């Protein structure tokens, strides 16, 4: 029925059921001290829920976009005590402005830190934190996480239909299209000063072994360990060495 429930992992007993219907995808997880919370978007609000009790601890009266394919946790991204997402500005679901925004989280609410329009980006992904201090947006802007200052503007492929963004240390990975069985990647490096470099300026990188796979009905993520990235494709999981030029 569009509601969420919390269960005891040892017994499977249902502990609570939300009274708010959340949009699409999973809930973002936020840990504050020793307590765990889940955060999700309803039709017109963003709500934080105590993961143990189901109690609503605070509500943000802003519509956070979470439609499409290839989105992250309910259209939201949590990094430490920061919340990132795209806001829908206007009531028309087909014609509206989209703004990226950041909030500082607490047990009593979410304090908005900054907000920027992102006219050249769709909403089928979430903003990510790169190099521990910068937010990378779908229009390839680099924004200082705390101040909201725009420090750089990247050039190149943006996430599109079923698009996806992932942070890997000082790298931002963009998969342009996740819905048609073809994996197309572009890597951007964000330096300590916030400057951004497109590592695939000529063309996107496509894995050359095994058929691609789609993220139409499920999330696909790409772990990066010691410079090696693991890519799930239709025939299995492949490991790619990103430390080498080819």
N, C-alpha and C positions, 0 to 999 in steps of 0.2 A: 503493500500500500504506500510505498514511498517513504516510510518511516525507518528509523535506525534503532537497533537494539544493542544492549551490552550483555555479554554472557560470562559466566564464571568459567575460566579455561579448564578447571579441574573436573567440574561436574556437568558442564553444558547447560546449567540452569540459567534461564533468562533473568537478569537482574533489573533491567529497566528497558523501557521503550519510549522513544522521543515522541513528543506531541507536535513537533514541527516536521513538515515534509521537506527533506533536503533534495536539492537538484543533483542528479547524475554523479557518477564516479564515487570515490571513497572520501572519507573525511580526513583532513589534515591533522596530524598528531603534533601536539605541543606539550613538552615537559617543562614544568616550572617548579624548581625545588624538588620535592619528592612526589609531587602530584602530576598526574597525567590528564590532559584534556584533549578533546577532539573538536575541530572547528569546521563548519560547513556552511554553505549558502542555501537559504530557502528562497522563495520567490522574490522577496524584497529585502531580506535581511541576511546578515552574517552572524552566526550564533556559536558561542563557545559552551561546551558541555563538559561537566565533570565525568571523566571516563568510568569512574567506579560507581557513581550513583545515578548518572543521567540528568543531574540537576543542571539547569541553564544558569551559568554564572555571569554572563553578560551578553548583550545583543548590540550589534552594529547596524544601524538603519541605512545601509547602502546595498545596492544590488551588485553582487559580484558575479561576473560572467563565468559560466561553467558548462556551456553547451559545446557541441561539436564532438570530434573524435581526436584522440591524441592529447586530450587535456590531462592535467595532473590531478592532484587530490582536490576534487571539487572546485577546480579553478583557483586554488590557493596554494601558496608556497610558504612554509615556515622555516626560518633560519634563526636558531637560538630564540631570542625573545622578540623577533621581528616577524611580521606577517606581510606578505606581498600578494597582489592580485590585480586583476583588471576590473574596472568599474564600468557599468553601463550608464551613460549619461543621456537620459531621455527615456520615454516609455515605449516608443515604437521599436519593436524587436528587430525590424529590418533596417531602419534608418536611425542610427544613434551615434553619438560620439563614444569613443573608448578612451579611458584614462588608466594609466598605471598608477598604483598608489602603494604606500608603505605605512605600516602602523607599528608602534612599539606596544607589546603586549604586557598586561599585568592581570592579576586576579580580579581586578575590578573593572577592566575594560580595555579598549584599544585606542591609543592616542595616535591620531594621524600625524605623520611626519612630513609627507610631501605627496604631490599628485602631479602627473604630467600627461598631456594628451599624447596618444600614439596612433596617429591617423593612418599609418602605412602598415599596420599589423593586424592579423586576424586574432581571434580569441581561442584558438584550439591548442593552446599551450599555456604555461605559466611562466612568469619571470623567475630568474634564478640568480643566486648570489655566487659570484666568481671572485677568486683571489681573496676571499674572506672579507671584502670591504666594498665591493661594487655590485650593483644590480644590472644584469644584462637583460634588455627588453627585446621584444619581438621585432621592433623596427631597428635593432642593432645599436641603440643608444647605450652608453655606459653611464650609470648614475651612482654617485656616492651614496651608500646605503643610509648613512646617518643624516647627512645634510640635505640630500636630494639634489645636489648640484650635478648638472650634466657635464661630464668631464671629457667625453669623446663620442663620436658618431662613426660607427663602422659602415663598411660598404660591402655588399655581396648578397648572397642568397638569404632570404628570410623564411621563417616557418610559414607554411601555407596550408593546403587542405590536409587535415589530419596531422598538422605539423607538431613538432616536439622540440623542446630545449632541455639540455641537461648540463649541469656544471661539473667540471672535473678539475679541481684545483684551480689553476690559472687558465684553463681551457673552457670554452663554451661550445658544446656540440649542438648543431641544429640539423634535424632531419626535416627536409622540406615537405615531404609527402609520406604519410604513414598509412594510407588507405588503399593503395592500388598494388600492393605486393612488390614494390620496388624500393630498395633502401638507398637513399641519396643523402650523403652527409657533407656538411661543411664545418670546419673547425675554425674558431676564432680564439686568439690568445689575448688576454687582458693583462697588461703589465702592471707593475707596482704603482706606476703613476696614472693608471687608468687608460692609457692608450691601447687601442685595439688593432690587431693585425689579422687579416684574413689569410689563413694558411692554405686555402684552396682558391686562389684568385682566378684561375683559368677555368676550372670546371669542378663540379662536385665529385667527391670520392664515393665510388660504389664498390662494395665487396665483390670480388671476382670469382669466388668459389661458392657453389650452391645457390639455389634459387632464393629470392627474397621472401619476405613474409609481411603480413599486414598487421596493423594495430587497430583495425576497425572496431573490434569488440573487446580488446584487452590492452593493457599498458605494456609496452616493451621498453626496458631500460638497459643500459649498456655499461656494466661495471668496468672501471679502469683501475688496474692494480699494477704497480711498478712499470708503468708505461705500456701495459698490454690491455687491450680492450676486448671484451667478450660480446659477441654479436649473435643473437638468436636469429637463425634463418629457418626456412621451411624444412630443411633436411637435417638440422641439428644446430649445435652451438659451436661457433668458430672463434678462435683467439687470434687477434691481430696485433702485431708489434708496432706501436706508434713511435718508437724511438728511432726507427729507420726511415729513410726517405722513400723507399719502395719495397 
